Amino acid sequence: MTMSQEQRMQGQPMIILGDDAQRMKDESAQGHNISAARAVAESVRSTLGPKGMDKMLVTSLGDIVVTNDGVTILDEMDIDNPTAEMVVEVAETQEEEAGDGTTTAVAIAGDLLKHAEDLLEQDLHPTAIIKGFTLASEQAREELDEIAVDIESDDDETLEQVAGTAMTGKGAEQYSDHLSELVVDAAQAVTVEADDGSTIVDLAFLKIETQTGDSPASSELLEGAVLDKDPVHEDMPTTVEDADTLLVDEPLELSEADADTQVSVTDPTQLESFIEQEEQELRDMVDQIADLGADVVLCQKGIDDMVQHYLAKEGILAVRRVKRSDMEFLREVLGAKVISDLSTATAEDLGTGTVDRDTDEELFYIEGTRDEAHGVTLLLRGSTDHVVDEIERGVNDALDVVGGALTSGQVLPGGGAPEIEVAGRLREFADSVSGRQQLAVEAYADALEVVPRVLAENAGYDSIDTLVDLRAAHSDGDEHAGINVHTGNIENTFEAGIVETPNAKQQALASASEAANLVLKIDDIISAGDLSTEGDDEDAGGPGGGMGGGMGGMGGGMGGMM
């Protein structure tokens, strides 16, 4: 009998993992995962709401980001734990799908896992908790539909309130009214009607540019595009009305040979011949451009010095090194085509518009004049790079939620009002749920209340008193009762101008529920080495060491941040 057969007969376990492998099972695995996920949620919840605090994130290169935007914080953090990475994906999904509500989604996910941990200690099976959370999530999203308020696409006042709510706490409170108006105007400018009659806000036709050295109050919405570039030659015109514009993404230079070559010259005339031939090729490029009737050339690549000289002599304005994203936007603004081969270009490929240079700000303003041309630019200004970056993040969030409101035609009161209302309705729904899943549904309702609770905490108010007052107001039938963090009062937040969108809330609930269920479903962690996602902690030994390394990686990132 072999040794392995003898071991099996004696009931001894076989060793099937490598020496460096680590494994955590059952309660240990669940506890580890829940702790890691909750640590991520705890790291961002202090940023929630108008009174939320900012985080300073310092990269290994010394770059500094100051923000209270949830997804930006989680992206910049040095998180080195596989479970924590899963929760970060909640924020990324929320940002992609809704544009706002990232901190809300992560906070709810963390609180769901906190209540799930209590249920696990009461011997509820993870499957029952997952099923209860799924039922509650579906019901909660249906309830949000019921309490949503319908609005018209031209209801500028409400839309500006939606934008202002999304930007609140993003570093430009005193300019919120002006920026909200710009956001609504920008979103409406790129709103189109689909073939089925639905409204679509196509933000691809909206460009955001930033500029430092001025107040956010001077930010403006411009028809067309803004280009932060200089003419390639000082003798070129800087303003061209009704300009036929060529967009080209090939270099206006002589092409280099693919292989190294050597040329032997025995006579000075031969060298002159080579130089003349090169000059002729460059002249031919300019002649082609002039024959097309182009008044302006915007090139994505480089432009040879000789070509610059000849273009200036022809009175043609040229700009080089234009970003690809700008080229694609200019194509829409001018109604032009981007040319890759100058020899195949035709006059129909040119766009038409007005090109005007502001010498003080050193910017080109480009506005299309064709009927099919469209596109607007939101030019945001701020005193410093940190200020304007944070304003840009806030405006991006506002554009997404305003776009969502225009598309759905619905809004919600803010200030924790929808969470309290839905939580109350879920508790009633739990009575109709049989078995142990009822406890999970009730736990889900409790977890939703983390939003008004944290809003109150971050504003310096007593969270318990706030929850009691909110529940009482909703029990009396006030569906729109929320907390006004500026006054601490419980009031109708819809009338107070604190307005959110149902699609952002629904996406937050869906993302948080799925993340919590994914974490709860894991009962075994098997790692080929350190449980760290980077695997660079060679000193860690055993499951405890692996977990410490993973959490340490996240803690290290937080230490640098906080």
C-alpha positions in Angstrom: 0.0 0.0 0.0 1.4 3.4 -0.9 1.7 6.3 1.6 -1.1 8.3 -0.1 -3.5 5.4 0.0 -2.7 4.9 3.7 -3.3 8.6 4.4 -6.7 8.4 2.6 -7.7 5.4 4.6 -6.8 7.1 7.8 -8.8 10.2 6.8 -5.8 12.5 6.7 -6.0 15.4 4.3 -3.9 15.5 1.1 -1.7 18.5 0.6 -2.7 20.0 -2.8 -1.5 23.6 -2.5 1.9 24.9 -3.0 4.2 26.0 -0.1 3.5 29.7 -0.7 -0.3 29.3 -1.2 -2.6 30.8 1.4 -6.2 29.9 2.1 -9.0 31.3 4.2 -12.4 29.5 4.7 -15.9 30.0 5.9 -16.2 32.6 8.7 -12.6 33.7 8.4 -13.0 34.4 4.7 -16.3 36.2 5.1 -15.0 38.3 8.0 -11.9 39.2 6.0 -13.9 40.2 2.9 -16.5 42.2 4.9 -13.8 44.1 6.8 -12.0 45.0 3.6 -15.1 46.2 1.9 -16.3 48.2 4.9 -12.9 49.8 5.2 -13.3 51.2 1.7 -16.7 52.5 2.5 -15.5 54.1 5.7 -12.7 55.9 3.9 -15.1 57.9 1.7 -18.3 58.4 3.7 -16.9 61.5 5.4 -17.0 63.2 2.0 -20.8 62.7 1.5 -23.0 65.8 1.2 -22.6 69.5 1.0 -20.8 69.5 4.3 -18.5 66.6 3.5 -14.8 67.0 4.0 -12.2 66.9 1.3 -9.3 64.4 1.0 -5.8 65.2 -0.1 -4.2 62.4 -2.2 -0.5 62.5 -2.8 0.9 60.1 -5.4 4.3 58.5 -5.3 5.5 61.2 -7.8 4.3 63.9 -5.5 1.3 65.0 -7.5 -1.5 66.3 -5.3 -5.2 65.9 -5.7 -7.6 67.7 -3.4 -11.2 66.4 -3.8 -14.3 65.0 -2.2 -15.4 63.2 -5.3 -15.8 59.5 -4.3 -14.6 57.9 -7.5 -11.6 60.2 -7.8 -10.6 59.3 -4.2 -10.9 55.6 -4.8 -9.1 55.7 -8.1 -6.2 57.6 -6.6 -5.9 55.5 -3.4 -3.3 52.8 -3.4 -5.6 49.9 -2.6 -3.9 46.5 -2.4 -6.7 44.1 -1.5 -8.8 42.0 -3.9 -12.0 42.4 -2.0 -11.5 46.2 -1.6 -10.9 46.4 -5.3 -14.3 44.8 -5.9 -15.9 47.6 -3.9 -14.0 50.3 -5.9 -15.6 48.8 -9.0 -19.0 49.9 -7.5 -17.9 53.5 -7.7 -16.5 53.1 -11.2 -19.7 51.5 -12.4 -21.8 54.3 -10.7 -19.6 57.0 -12.4 -20.0 55.4 -15.8 -23.7 54.7 -15.6 -25.0 57.7 -13.7 -22.1 60.2 -13.3 -23.0 61.0 -9.7 -23.8 59.2 -6.5 -20.5 57.3 -6.2 -20.0 57.9 -2.5 -23.7 57.0 -1.9 -23.3 53.7 -3.7 -20.1 52.8 -1.8 -21.6 53.9 1.6 -24.7 51.8 1.1 -22.6 48.8 0.0 -20.6 49.1 3.2 -23.7 49.4 5.4 -25.3 46.4 3.7 -22.2 44.3 4.6 -22.3 45.6 8.2 -25.9 44.4 8.6 -25.1 41.2 6.8 -22.3 40.5 9.3 -24.9 40.8 12.1 -27.2 38.4 10.3 -24.3 35.9 9.8 -23.7 36.0 13.5 -27.4 35.0 14.0 -26.7 31.9 11.9 -28.5 33.1 8.7 -27.1 31.4 5.7 -25.4 33.8 3.1 -27.8 32.5 0.4 -30.8 33.7 2.4 -29.2 37.1 2.9 -28.4 37.4 -0.8 -31.9 36.5 -1.8 -33.4 39.0 0.7 -31.0 41.7 -0.5 -32.0 41.0 -4.1 -35.7 41.2 -3.4 -35.3 44.4 -1.4 -33.2 46.0 -4.2 -35.8 45.3 -6.8 -38.6 46.5 -4.6 -36.6 49.7 -3.6 -36.1 50.6 -7.3 -39.8 50.2 -8.0 -40.6 52.4 -5.0 -38.2 55.1 -6.3 -40.2 55.1 -9.6 -43.4 55.7 -7.6 -42.1 58.7 -5.6 -40.3 60.3 -8.5 -41.7 63.7 -9.7 -42.3 64.3 -13.4 -40.7 67.5 -15.0 -40.7 69.1 -18.4 -37.5 69.4 -20.5 -37.8 73.2 -20.4 -38.2 73.4 -16.6 -34.9 75.3 -16.3 -35.4 76.1 -12.6 -35.7 72.5 -11.5 -32.9 71.4 -13.8 -30.6 74.1 -12.4 -31.5 72.8 -8.9 -30.5 69.3 -10.0 -27.2 70.7 -11.3 -26.6 72.7 -8.1 -27.2 69.7 -5.9 -24.7 67.6 -7.8 -22.1 70.3 -7.6 -22.6 71.1 -4.0 -19.5 70.5 -2.0 -17.3 70.6 -5.0 -15.4 73.8 -4.2 -17.5 76.4 -6.0 -20.5 76.9 -3.8 -20.6 80.7 -4.2 -20.7 80.3 -8.0 -23.2 77.4 -8.0 -26.0 79.5 -9.5 -23.9 80.7 -12.5 -22.4 77.2 -13.1 -25.7 75.5 -12.8 -27.2 77.8 -15.4 -24.3 77.0 -17.8 -24.7 73.3 -17.2 -28.4 73.3 -18.1 -27.8 75.5 -21.1 -25.0 73.2 -22.3 -27.1 70.0 -21.8 -30.1 71.5 -23.6 -27.8 72.6 -26.5 -26.8 69.0 -27.1 -30.2 67.5 -26.6 -31.7 65.8 -29.7 -34.8 63.8 -30.3 -34.4 60.2 -31.3 -36.4 58.5 -34.1 -38.7 56.9 -31.5 -39.5 60.4 -30.1 -37.4 59.9 -26.9 -35.0 62.6 -25.7 -31.2 62.0 -25.9 -28.6 64.2 -24.4 -25.5 63.5 -26.5 -22.6 64.8 -24.4 -20.2 63.8 -27.2 -21.0 67.2 -28.8 -20.0 69.0 -25.6 -16.4 69.8 -24.8 -15.1 71.1 -21.5 -12.0 73.3 -21.4 -10.3 74.8 -18.3 -8.3 77.9 -17.7 -6.6 79.1 -14.6 -6.0 82.7 -13.4 -9.6 83.9 -13.2 -12.7 83.6 -11.2 -15.2 80.7 -11.8 -17.8 83.5 -12.3 -16.2 84.2 -15.6 -16.8 80.7 -16.9 -18.9 80.7 -20.1 -20.7 78.5 -22.6 -19.5 79.0 -26.2 -20.9 78.0 -29.5 -18.3 75.8 -31.2 -14.8 74.9 -30.0 -11.9 76.5 -28.1 -8.4 75.8 -29.0 -5.5 76.6 -26.7 -2.9 76.9 -29.5 -0.7 79.4 -31.3 -0.3 80.0 -35.0 2.7 78.2 -36.3 4.1 81.4 -38.0 3.9 85.0 -36.7 2.9 86.3 -40.2 -0.2 84.2 -40.4 -3.7 85.8 -40.0 -5.3 85.2 -36.6 -8.9 85.9 -37.5 -10.7 84.4 -40.6 -14.4 84.8 -41.3 -16.2 82.0 -43.1 -13.0 80.1 -43.2 -12.8 76.9 -45.3 -10.9 74.7 -42.8 -8.8 71.6 -43.5 -8.4 69.0 -40.7 -5.5 66.8 -41.3 -4.0 64.0 -39.1 -0.8 63.4 -41.1 2.4 65.4 -40.6 3.0 68.2 -43.1 6.6 67.2 -43.3 8.9 65.1 -45.5 8.5 61.4 -44.8 11.6 59.7 -43.4 13.0 56.5 -45.0 12.2 53.3 -43.1 15.9 52.2 -43.3 19.1 54.1 -42.7 20.6 55.3 -46.0 23.8 57.0 -47.1 24.2 59.2 -50.1 27.7 60.0 -51.5 27.9 63.5 -53.0 30.8 64.3 -55.3 29.7 67.7 -56.5 28.1 70.7 -54.7 25.4 70.9 -57.4 24.2 67.4 -56.4 23.7 68.6 -52.8 21.8 71.7 -54.1 19.7 69.3 -56.2 18.7 67.3 -53.2 17.8 70.4 -51.2 15.8 71.8 -54.1 13.9 68.5 -54.5 13.0 68.6 -50.8 11.8 72.1 -51.0 9.7 71.3 -54.1 8.0 68.5 -52.2 7.1 70.9 -49.4 5.9 73.5 -51.9 3.7 70.9 -53.5 2.1 70.2 -50.2 1.3 73.8 -49.7 0.0 74.1 -53.4 -2.3 71.2 -52.7 -3.7 72.9 -49.7 -4.1 76.2 -51.5 -5.8 74.5 -54.5 -8.3 73.0 -52.1 -9.3 76.5 -51.1 -8.4 76.1 -47.5 -8.1 79.2 -45.4 -7.2 77.4 -42.2 -5.2 74.2 -41.6 -5.5 72.4 -38.2 -3.0 69.6 -38.1 -2.8 66.8 -35.5 0.9 66.2 -36.2 3.9 68.4 -36.9 4.4 71.0 -39.7 7.7 71.6 -41.3 9.3 75.0 -40.9 9.4 75.4 -44.7 5.7 74.5 -45.0 4.9 77.1 -42.3 6.8 79.7 -44.3 4.9 78.9 -47.5 1.5 78.7 -45.8 2.1 82.2 -44.3 3.0 83.5 -47.7 -0.3 82.1 -49.0 -2.2 83.8 -46.1 -3.3 80.5 -44.7 -3.6 80.1 -40.9 -2.1 76.9 -39.6 -2.1 75.2 -36.1 -0.1 72.1 -35.3 -0.2 69.4 -32.6 -3.9 69.5 -32.1 -5.1 66.8 -29.8 -7.0 63.9 -31.3 -10.0 64.5 -29.0 -10.0 68.2 -30.3 -9.8 67.0 -33.9 -12.8 64.8 -33.5 -14.8 67.6 -31.8 -13.8 70.1 -34.5 -15.0 67.7 -37.1 -18.5 68.0 -35.6 -18.3 71.7 -35.0 -17.1 72.5 -38.6 -18.9 69.7 -40.5 -15.5 68.6 -41.9 -13.7 65.3 -42.5 -10.4 64.5 -41.0 -7.9 63.8 -43.8 -5.3 61.2 -43.5 -3.8 61.5 -47.0 -3.5 65.0 -48.4 -3.3 63.8 -52.0 -6.8 62.3 -51.8 -8.5 65.4 -50.2 -11.2 67.3 -52.0 -12.9 70.6 -51.4 -16.0 68.8 -50.0 -13.8 67.5 -47.1 -13.3 71.0 -45.8 -15.4 72.5 -43.0 -16.7 76.0 -42.8 -16.6 78.3 -39.8 -15.3 81.4 -38.2 -11.9 81.3 -36.6 -11.0 84.1 -34.2 -8.1 84.5 -31.8 -8.3 86.2 -28.4 -4.8 87.6 -28.0 -5.3 88.3 -24.3 -6.3 84.8 -23.4 -4.3 83.2 -26.2 -7.2 81.1 -27.4 -8.8 80.4 -30.7 -12.6 80.5 -30.8 -13.9 78.3 -33.6 -17.6 78.4 -34.6 -19.1 76.3 -37.4 -21.5 78.0 -39.9 -22.9 74.9 -41.7 -26.3 73.6 -40.9 -25.0 70.1 -40.1 -22.3 71.5 -37.8 -23.0 71.4 -34.1 -21.1 71.4 -30.8 -20.6 73.7 -27.8 -17.7 74.3 -25.4 -18.0 74.9 -21.7 -15.0 77.0 -20.7 -14.4 76.7 -17.0 -12.1 79.1 -15.1 -10.6 79.0 -11.7 -7.9 80.7 -9.7 -5.6 77.7 -9.4 -5.2 74.2 -11.0 -6.6 72.5 -7.9 -9.7 74.8 -7.9 -10.4 74.4 -11.6 -9.9 70.6 -11.5 -12.4 70.2 -8.7 -14.9 72.5 -10.5 -14.5 70.4 -13.6 -15.3 67.2 -11.6 -18.4 68.8 -10.2 -19.5 70.1 -13.6 -19.0 66.7 -15.1 -21.2 65.1 -12.4 -23.8 67.9 -12.9 -23.9 67.4 -16.7 -24.5 63.6 -16.2 -27.4 64.0 -13.8 -29.0 66.9 -15.8 -28.7 64.7 -18.8 -30.4 61.9 -16.9 -33.2 64.2 -15.8 -33.8 65.4 -19.3 -33.8 61.9 -20.7 -36.1 60.4 -18.0 -38.2 63.5 -17.3 -38.1 62.7 -13.6 -36.4 64.0 -10.4 -36.4 63.2 -6.7 -36.2 65.3 -3.5 -32.7 65.1 -2.0 -31.4 65.4 1.6 -32.0 61.7 2.4 -35.7 62.0 1.7 -35.9 59.1 -0.9 -33.8 56.8 1.3 -36.1 57.3 4.4 -39.3 56.9 2.3 -38.1 53.8 0.6 -36.8 52.3 3.8 -40.2 52.7 5.4 -41.9 51.1 2.4 -39.4 48.2 2.5 -40.3 47.5 6.1 -43.9 47.2 5.1 -42.9 45.0 2.2 -40.9 42.8 4.5 -44.1 41.6 6.2 -45.0 39.9 2.9 -41.7 38.1 2.6 -41.6 34.6 4.1 -38.7 32.9 5.9 -35.4 34.3 6.9 -35.2 36.5 3.9 -37.5 38.8 5.8 -34.7 39.7 8.1 -32.5 40.5 5.1 -35.1 42.8 3.7 -35.4 44.7 7.0 -31.6 44.9 7.2 -31.6 46.4 3.7 -34.1 49.0 4.8 -31.8 49.9 7.8 -28.8 50.1 5.5 -30.5 52.7 3.3 -30.7 55.0 6.2 -27.0 55.4 6.2 -27.4 58.2 3.7 -29.3 60.7 5.9 -27.4 59.5 8.9 -24.0 60.3 7.4 -25.4 63.6 5.9 -26.3 64.7 9.4 -23.0 63.5 10.9 -20.9 65.3 8.3 -22.8 68.5 9.0 -22.2 68.2 12.7 -25.8 67.3 13.7 -26.9 64.4 15.9 -27.6 61.5 13.5 -30.1 59.7 15.9 -32.2 62.7 16.4 -32.2 63.4 12.7 -33.3 59.9 11.9 -36.1 60.0 14.5 -37.4 63.3 13.1 -37.2 62.1 9.5 -39.1 58.9 10.2 -41.8 60.8 12.0 -42.2 63.3 9.1 -42.5 60.4 6.6 -44.9 58.6 8.9 -47.1 61.7 8.7 -47.2 61.4 4.9 -44.5 63.9 3.9 -42.6 61.9 1.2 -40.3 64.8 0.4 -39.1 65.4 4.0 -35.3 65.5 4.1 -32.5 67.2 6.1 -31.3 70.6 5.0 -27.7 70.4 6.2 -27.3 74.1 6.0 -30.0 74.7 8.7 -30.3 71.3 10.3 -34.1 71.4 9.8 -36.3 68.7 8.5 -38.2 70.2 5.6 -39.5 69.5 2.1 -36.2 69.3 0.3 -37.9 69.4 -3.2 -39.3 72.9 -2.4 -36.0 73.9 -0.8 -34.3 73.2 -4.2 -32.4 70.1 -3.1 -33.1 67.9 -6.1 -31.6 64.6 -7.3 -32.4 62.1 -10.1 -34.0 58.7 -9.8 -31.6 57.0 -12.3 -28.6 57.9 -10.1 -30.3 56.5 -7.0 -31.5 53.4 -8.8 -28.0 52.7 -10.1 -26.5 53.3 -6.7 -28.9 50.7 -5.2 -28.3 48.2 -7.9 -24.5 48.5 -7.8 -24.3 48.4 -4.0 -26.6 45.3 -3.8 -24.6 43.4 -6.4 -21.3 44.2 -4.7 -22.6 43.2 -1.3 -24.0 40.0 -2.7 -20.8 39.2 -4.5 -18.8 39.6 -1.3 -21.2 37.5 0.7 -21.1 34.7 -1.8 -17.4 34.1 -1.2 -16.7 31.5 1.5 -13.2 30.4 0.4 -10.2 32.5 -0.5 -7.3 30.6 -2.2 -4.2 32.6 -3.1 -1.1 31.5 -4.9 0.9 33.7 -2.5 0.2 36.9 -0.6 -3.5 37.9 -0.5 -2.3 41.4 -1.6 -3.2 42.2 -5.2 0.4 43.2 -5.9 2.0 40.2 -4.3 5.1 42.1 -3.2 5.1 41.3 0.5 7.5 38.5 0.6 7.7 38.4 4.4 4.0 37.6 5.0 3.4 34.1 6.2 0.2 32.1 6.7 -3.3 33.3 6.1 -3.0 36.0 8.8 0.0 37.4 7.2 -1.7 37.5 3.8 -4.7 39.3 5.1 -2.5 41.8 7.0 -0.5 42.5 3.8 -3.6 43.1 1.8 -5.2 45.4 4.3 -1.9 47.0 4.9 -1.6 47.9 1.3 -4.9 49.7 1.5 -4.0 51.3 4.8 -0.8 52.5 3.4 -2.7 54.3 0.6 -5.0 55.8 3.1 -2.2 56.9 5.2 -0.7 58.8 2.3 -4.1 60.3 1.6 -5.2 61.4 5.1 
